[in-house]
């Protein structure tokens, strides 16, 4: 869906009024119930998942948990200090520049992987995950948050889930994001549902990424899919951070 161009020439107060309307519209989209097509696709994916042996699910969950834990606890991802003293308007401008850079990187990576056949397309899965998480770390800094704090990494993980989950799960995740700065948060991953996390993410991108493995057309499909996935993640993160900003102003 096309987004309205931010009114960067507006005053700070007018810009925040515009941003509040954008957040309200985004909230409605996030909480929109699944339509018939969504439910049909979810049903097909559920039947496929039931055919997959439990040991395979357990193995995929373990890999996803290990990879995501490594990414989220890696000090090398905190590449910039949180920006202080900037208006929401300036933060949004910087965020859009960062998202465009990451979209281009993801598109190039997806195109190369798609042109390389099955094994490179398969390797695109963890590579794209790293790109997505890195974008979220950079956006956290742009909006003034310290991504080396565990609760901020939980917020990053929640934004990731919000972007790449079914309608029912999005509603659950969104409920946890509202009023984030006024609540206590876990100190570790002990009770985090990694199985649900990997299954929602995998179900969301499976069909698109399988198309990336088709000979000849895999490269343009891979580039397009990766570009759109980063676009969706960036839009989700911007509105998630706008929501926090406006709740404190």
The 8 nearest C-alpha neighbors of each residue, nearest first, counted from 0:
[[1, 2, 231, 3, 28, 230, 234, 227],
 [2, 0, 3, 4, 234, 230, 231, 227],
 [3, 1, 4, 0, 5, 21, 234, 25],
 [2, 4, 5, 1, 21, 6, 0, 17],
 [3, 5, 2, 6, 7, 1, 17, 95],
 [4, 6, 7, 3, 14, 17, 18, 91],
 [7, 5, 8, 9, 4, 14, 17, 88],
 [6, 8, 9, 5, 88, 14, 92, 89],
 [9, 7, 6, 10, 14, 5, 88, 11],
 [10, 8, 7, 6, 14, 13, 11, 12],
 [9, 11, 13, 12, 14, 8, 7, 15],
 [12, 10, 14, 13, 15, 9, 88, 86],
 [13, 11, 15, 14, 10, 16, 9, 17],
 [14, 12, 16, 10, 15, 11, 9, 17],
 [13, 15, 11, 17, 16, 12, 9, 10],
 [14, 16, 18, 12, 17, 13, 19, 11],
 [15, 17, 13, 19, 14, 18, 12, 20],
 [16, 18, 14, 20, 15, 19, 13, 21],
 [19, 17, 15, 21, 20, 16, 14, 22],
 [20, 18, 22, 16, 21, 17, 15, 23],
 [21, 19, 23, 17, 18, 22, 24, 16],
 [20, 22, 18, 24, 19, 23, 25, 17],
 [21, 23, 25, 19, 24, 20, 238, 26],
 [24, 22, 26, 20, 21, 25, 19, 27],
 [25, 23, 21, 27, 26, 22, 20, 28],
 [24, 26, 22, 28, 27, 23, 21, 29],
 [27, 25, 23, 29, 28, 24, 22, 30],
 [26, 28, 24, 30, 25, 29, 31, 23],
 [29, 27, 25, 31, 26, 30, 24, 32],
 [30, 28, 26, 27, 31, 25, 169, 170],
 [29, 31, 27, 28, 170, 26, 32, 169],
 [30, 32, 28, 29, 27, 33, 166, 26],
 [33, 31, 166, 30, 34, 167, 29, 170],
 [32, 34, 166, 37, 38, 31, 35, 167],
 [33, 35, 37, 36, 38, 32, 31, 39],
 [36, 34, 38, 37, 39, 33, 40, 32],
 [37, 35, 39, 38, 34, 40, 33, 41],
 [38, 36, 34, 40, 35, 39, 33, 41],
 [37, 39, 41, 35, 36, 40, 42, 33],
 [38, 40, 42, 36, 41, 37, 35, 43],
 [39, 41, 43, 37, 42, 38, 36, 44],
 [42, 40, 38, 44, 39, 43, 45, 37],
 [41, 43, 45, 39, 40, 44, 38, 46],
 [44, 42, 40, 46, 45, 41, 39, 47],
 [45, 43, 47, 41, 42, 46, 48, 40],
 [44, 46, 42, 48, 47, 43, 41, 49],
 [47, 45, 49, 43, 48, 44, 42, 50],
 [46, 48, 44, 50, 45, 49, 43, 51],
 [47, 49, 45, 51, 50, 46, 44, 56],
 [50, 48, 46, 47, 51, 45, 52, 53],
 [51, 49, 47, 48, 52, 46, 45, 53],
 [50, 52, 48, 49, 53, 55, 47, 56],
 [53, 51, 55, 54, 50, 56, 49, 48],
 [52, 54, 56, 55, 57, 51, 49, 58],
 [53, 55, 57, 52, 56, 58, 51, 59],
 [56, 54, 58, 53, 57, 52, 59, 51],
 [57, 55, 53, 59, 58, 54, 60, 52],
 [58, 56, 54, 60, 55, 59, 61, 53],
 [57, 59, 55, 61, 60, 56, 54, 62],
 [60, 58, 62, 56, 61, 57, 63, 55],
 [59, 61, 57, 63, 58, 194, 62, 64],
 [60, 62, 58, 64, 59, 63, 65, 57],
 [61, 63, 59, 65, 64, 60, 66, 58],
 [64, 62, 66, 60, 65, 61, 67, 59],
 [65, 63, 61, 67, 62, 66, 68, 60],
 [64, 66, 62, 68, 63, 67, 61, 69],
 [65, 67, 63, 69, 64, 68, 62, 70],
 [66, 68, 70, 64, 69, 65, 63, 71],
 [69, 67, 71, 65, 70, 66, 64, 72],
 [70, 68, 66, 72, 67, 71, 73, 65],
 [69, 71, 67, 73, 68, 72, 66, 129],
 [72, 70, 68, 69, 73, 67, 152, 132],
 [71, 73, 69, 70, 68, 74, 147, 152],
 [74, 72, 70, 75, 71, 69, 76, 77],
 [73, 75, 76, 77, 72, 147, 71, 78],
 [76, 74, 73, 77, 78, 72, 70, 133],
 [75, 77, 74, 78, 73, 133, 136, 70],
 [78, 76, 75, 79, 74, 136, 146, 147],
 [77, 79, 76, 75, 80, 137, 136, 74],
 [80, 78, 77, 140, 81, 137, 82, 141],
 [79, 81, 140, 82, 78, 145, 77, 143],
 [82, 80, 140, 143, 144, 145, 141, 83],
 [81, 83, 143, 141, 140, 80, 142, 84],
 [84, 82, 85, 143, 81, 142, 141, 80],
 [83, 85, 86, 82, 143, 87, 89, 90],
 [86, 84, 83, 89, 90, 87, 82, 88],
 [87, 85, 88, 89, 90, 84, 11, 91],
 [86, 88, 90, 89, 91, 85, 15, 11],
 [87, 89, 91, 86, 90, 7, 92, 14],
 [90, 88, 92, 86, 91, 87, 85, 93],
 [89, 91, 87, 93, 92, 88, 141, 142],
 [92, 90, 94, 88, 89, 93, 87, 95],
 [91, 93, 89, 95, 90, 94, 88, 96],
 [94, 92, 96, 90, 91, 95, 97, 89],
 [93, 95, 91, 97, 96, 92, 90, 98],
 [94, 96, 98, 92, 97, 93, 91, 99],
 [97, 95, 93, 99, 94, 98, 100, 92],
 [98, 96, 94, 100, 95, 99, 93, 101],
 [99, 97, 95, 101, 100, 96, 233, 102],
 [98, 100, 102, 96, 97, 101, 95, 103],
 [101, 99, 97, 103, 98, 102, 104, 96],
 [100, 102, 104, 98, 103, 99, 105, 97],
 [103, 101, 226, 99, 105, 229, 104, 100],
 [102, 104, 106, 100, 101, 105, 107, 99],
 [103, 105, 101, 107, 102, 106, 108, 100],
 [106, 104, 108, 102, 225, 103, 107, 109],
 [105, 107, 222, 226, 109, 103, 225, 108],
 [108, 106, 110, 104, 109, 105, 222, 111],
 [107, 109, 105, 111, 106, 110, 112, 104],
 [110, 108, 221, 222, 112, 106, 107, 111],
 [109, 111, 218, 222, 221, 113, 107, 112],
 [110, 112, 114, 108, 113, 109, 107, 218],
 [111, 113, 119, 120, 109, 115, 110, 114],
 [112, 114, 218, 217, 110, 211, 221, 120],
 [115, 113, 218, 111, 112, 116, 217, 110],
 [116, 114, 112, 119, 113, 111, 120, 117],
 [115, 117, 212, 114, 119, 118, 113, 120],
 [116, 118, 120, 212, 119, 121, 115, 113],
 [119, 117, 121, 120, 116, 122, 115, 112],
 [118, 120, 112, 122, 121, 115, 117, 116],
 [121, 119, 112, 123, 117, 118, 122, 113],
 [120, 122, 118, 119, 123, 124, 117, 112],
 [121, 123, 119, 120, 124, 118, 125, 126],
 [122, 124, 126, 120, 121, 127, 125, 112],
 [123, 125, 122, 127, 126, 121, 128, 120],
 [126, 124, 128, 127, 123, 122, 129, 66],
 [127, 125, 123, 129, 128, 124, 130, 122],
 [126, 128, 130, 129, 124, 125, 123, 131],
 [127, 129, 125, 131, 126, 130, 132, 124],
 [128, 130, 126, 132, 127, 131, 133, 125],
 [131, 129, 127, 133, 128, 132, 134, 126],
 [132, 130, 128, 134, 133, 129, 127, 135],
 [131, 133, 135, 129, 134, 130, 128, 136],
 [134, 132, 136, 130, 135, 131, 129, 76],
 [135, 133, 137, 131, 132, 136, 138, 130],
 [134, 136, 138, 132, 133, 137, 139, 155],
 [137, 135, 133, 139, 134, 138, 146, 132],
 [138, 136, 134, 140, 139, 135, 141, 133],
 [137, 139, 141, 135, 140, 136, 94, 134],
 [138, 140, 136, 144, 142, 137, 141, 135],
 [141, 139, 81, 143, 144, 137, 138, 142],
 [142, 140, 138, 143, 82, 139, 90, 81],
 [143, 141, 139, 140, 144, 90, 138, 82],
 [142, 144, 81, 82, 140, 141, 83, 139],
 [145, 143, 139, 140, 81, 142, 146, 151],
 [146, 144, 147, 81, 148, 140, 151, 143],
 [145, 147, 151, 148, 152, 144, 136, 139],
 [146, 148, 145, 149, 77, 152, 151, 74],
 [149, 147, 146, 151, 150, 145, 152, 144],
 [150, 148, 152, 151, 153, 147, 186, 187],
 [149, 151, 153, 152, 148, 184, 154, 186],
 [152, 150, 154, 153, 146, 149, 148, 155],
 [151, 153, 155, 149, 154, 150, 146, 156],
 [152, 154, 150, 156, 151, 155, 157, 149],
 [153, 155, 151, 157, 152, 156, 158, 150],
 [156, 154, 152, 158, 153, 157, 151, 135],
 [155, 157, 153, 159, 154, 158, 152, 160],
 [156, 158, 154, 160, 159, 155, 161, 153],
 [159, 157, 161, 155, 160, 156, 236, 154],
 [158, 160, 156, 157, 162, 161, 155, 163],
 [161, 159, 157, 163, 162, 158, 164, 156],
 [160, 162, 158, 169, 159, 163, 164, 157],
 [163, 161, 159, 160, 232, 235, 164, 158],
 [164, 162, 160, 200, 161, 203, 159, 199],
 [165, 163, 199, 160, 169, 200, 161, 168],
 [164, 166, 168, 167, 169, 199, 203, 163],
 [165, 167, 169, 33, 168, 32, 170, 164],
 [168, 166, 170, 169, 165, 171, 32, 33],
 [167, 169, 171, 170, 165, 166, 164, 172],
 [170, 168, 166, 172, 161, 171, 167, 164],
 [169, 171, 173, 168, 167, 172, 30, 174],
 [172, 170, 168, 174, 169, 173, 175, 167],
 [171, 173, 169, 175, 174, 170, 161, 168],
 [172, 174, 176, 170, 175, 171, 169, 177],
 [173, 175, 171, 172, 176, 177, 170, 169],
 [174, 176, 172, 173, 177, 171, 179, 178],
 [177, 175, 173, 179, 174, 178, 172, 157],
 [178, 176, 179, 174, 175, 173, 242, 243],
 [177, 179, 181, 180, 176, 182, 246, 243],
 [180, 178, 176, 177, 181, 182, 175, 243],
 [181, 179, 182, 178, 243, 183, 247, 177],
 [180, 182, 179, 178, 183, 177, 247, 246],
 [183, 181, 180, 179, 184, 178, 177, 175],
 [182, 184, 185, 181, 180, 179, 150, 186],
 [183, 185, 150, 186, 182, 153, 179, 187],
 [186, 184, 187, 183, 150, 188, 190, 189],
 [185, 187, 184, 149, 188, 150, 189, 183],
 [186, 188, 185, 189, 149, 190, 191, 150],
 [189, 187, 191, 190, 186, 185, 192, 153],
 [188, 190, 187, 191, 185, 186, 192, 193],
 [191, 189, 188, 192, 187, 185, 193, 186],
 [190, 192, 188, 189, 193, 187, 196, 194],
 [193, 191, 194, 195, 196, 190, 188, 189],
 [194, 192, 196, 195, 191, 64, 197, 60],
 [193, 195, 196, 60, 197, 192, 198, 57],
 [196, 194, 198, 193, 192, 197, 199, 200],
 [195, 197, 193, 194, 199, 198, 200, 192],
 [196, 198, 200, 194, 199, 195, 201, 60],
 [197, 199, 201, 195, 200, 196, 202, 194],
 [200, 198, 164, 202, 196, 201, 197, 195],
 [201, 199, 203, 197, 163, 198, 202, 164],
 [200, 202, 198, 203, 204, 205, 199, 197],
 [203, 201, 199, 205, 200, 204, 198, 44],
 [202, 204, 200, 201, 163, 205, 164, 199],
 [203, 205, 201, 207, 202, 206, 208, 200],
 [206, 204, 208, 202, 201, 207, 203, 209],
 [207, 205, 209, 208, 204, 210, 203, 202],
 [206, 208, 210, 209, 204, 205, 224, 211],
 [207, 209, 211, 205, 210, 206, 204, 221],
 [210, 208, 206, 211, 207, 212, 205, 213],
 [211, 209, 208, 212, 207, 213, 206, 217],
 [210, 212, 217, 221, 208, 113, 209, 220],
 [211, 213, 117, 210, 217, 209, 116, 120],
 [214, 212, 217, 210, 211, 216, 215, 116],
 [213, 215, 217, 216, 212, 116, 114, 113],
 [216, 214, 217, 213, 218, 114, 113, 219],
 [217, 215, 218, 214, 219, 213, 220, 211],
 [218, 216, 211, 113, 213, 220, 212, 215],
 [217, 219, 113, 110, 114, 221, 220, 216],
 [220, 218, 222, 221, 217, 110, 216, 223],
 [221, 219, 217, 223, 218, 222, 211, 224],
 [222, 220, 109, 110, 211, 218, 113, 224],
 [221, 223, 106, 110, 109, 219, 225, 220],
 [224, 222, 226, 220, 221, 225, 219, 227],
 [225, 223, 221, 227, 226, 222, 220, 228],
 [224, 226, 228, 106, 105, 222, 227, 223],
 [227, 225, 102, 106, 223, 229, 224, 228],
 [226, 228, 230, 224, 229, 225, 231, 223],
 [229, 227, 225, 231, 230, 226, 224, 232],
 [230, 228, 232, 226, 231, 102, 227, 233],
 [229, 231, 227, 233, 228, 232, 226, 234],
 [232, 230, 228, 234, 229, 233, 227, 235],
 [231, 233, 229, 235, 162, 230, 234, 236],
 [232, 234, 236, 230, 235, 231, 98, 229],
 [233, 235, 231, 237, 232, 236, 230, 238],
 [236, 234, 232, 233, 238, 237, 162, 239],
 [235, 237, 239, 233, 238, 234, 158, 232],
 [238, 236, 234, 240, 239, 235, 241, 233],
 [237, 239, 241, 240, 235, 236, 22, 242],
 [240, 238, 236, 242, 237, 241, 235, 243],
 [239, 241, 243, 242, 237, 238, 236, 244],
 [242, 240, 238, 244, 243, 239, 237, 245],
 [241, 243, 239, 240, 245, 244, 238, 246],
 [244, 242, 240, 246, 241, 245, 247, 239],
 [245, 243, 241, 247, 242, 246, 240, 248],
 [244, 246, 248, 242, 247, 243, 241, 19],
 [247, 245, 243, 244, 248, 242, 178, 241],
 [248, 246, 245, 244, 243, 180, 242, 178],
 [247, 245, 246, 244, 243, 15, 242, 87]]
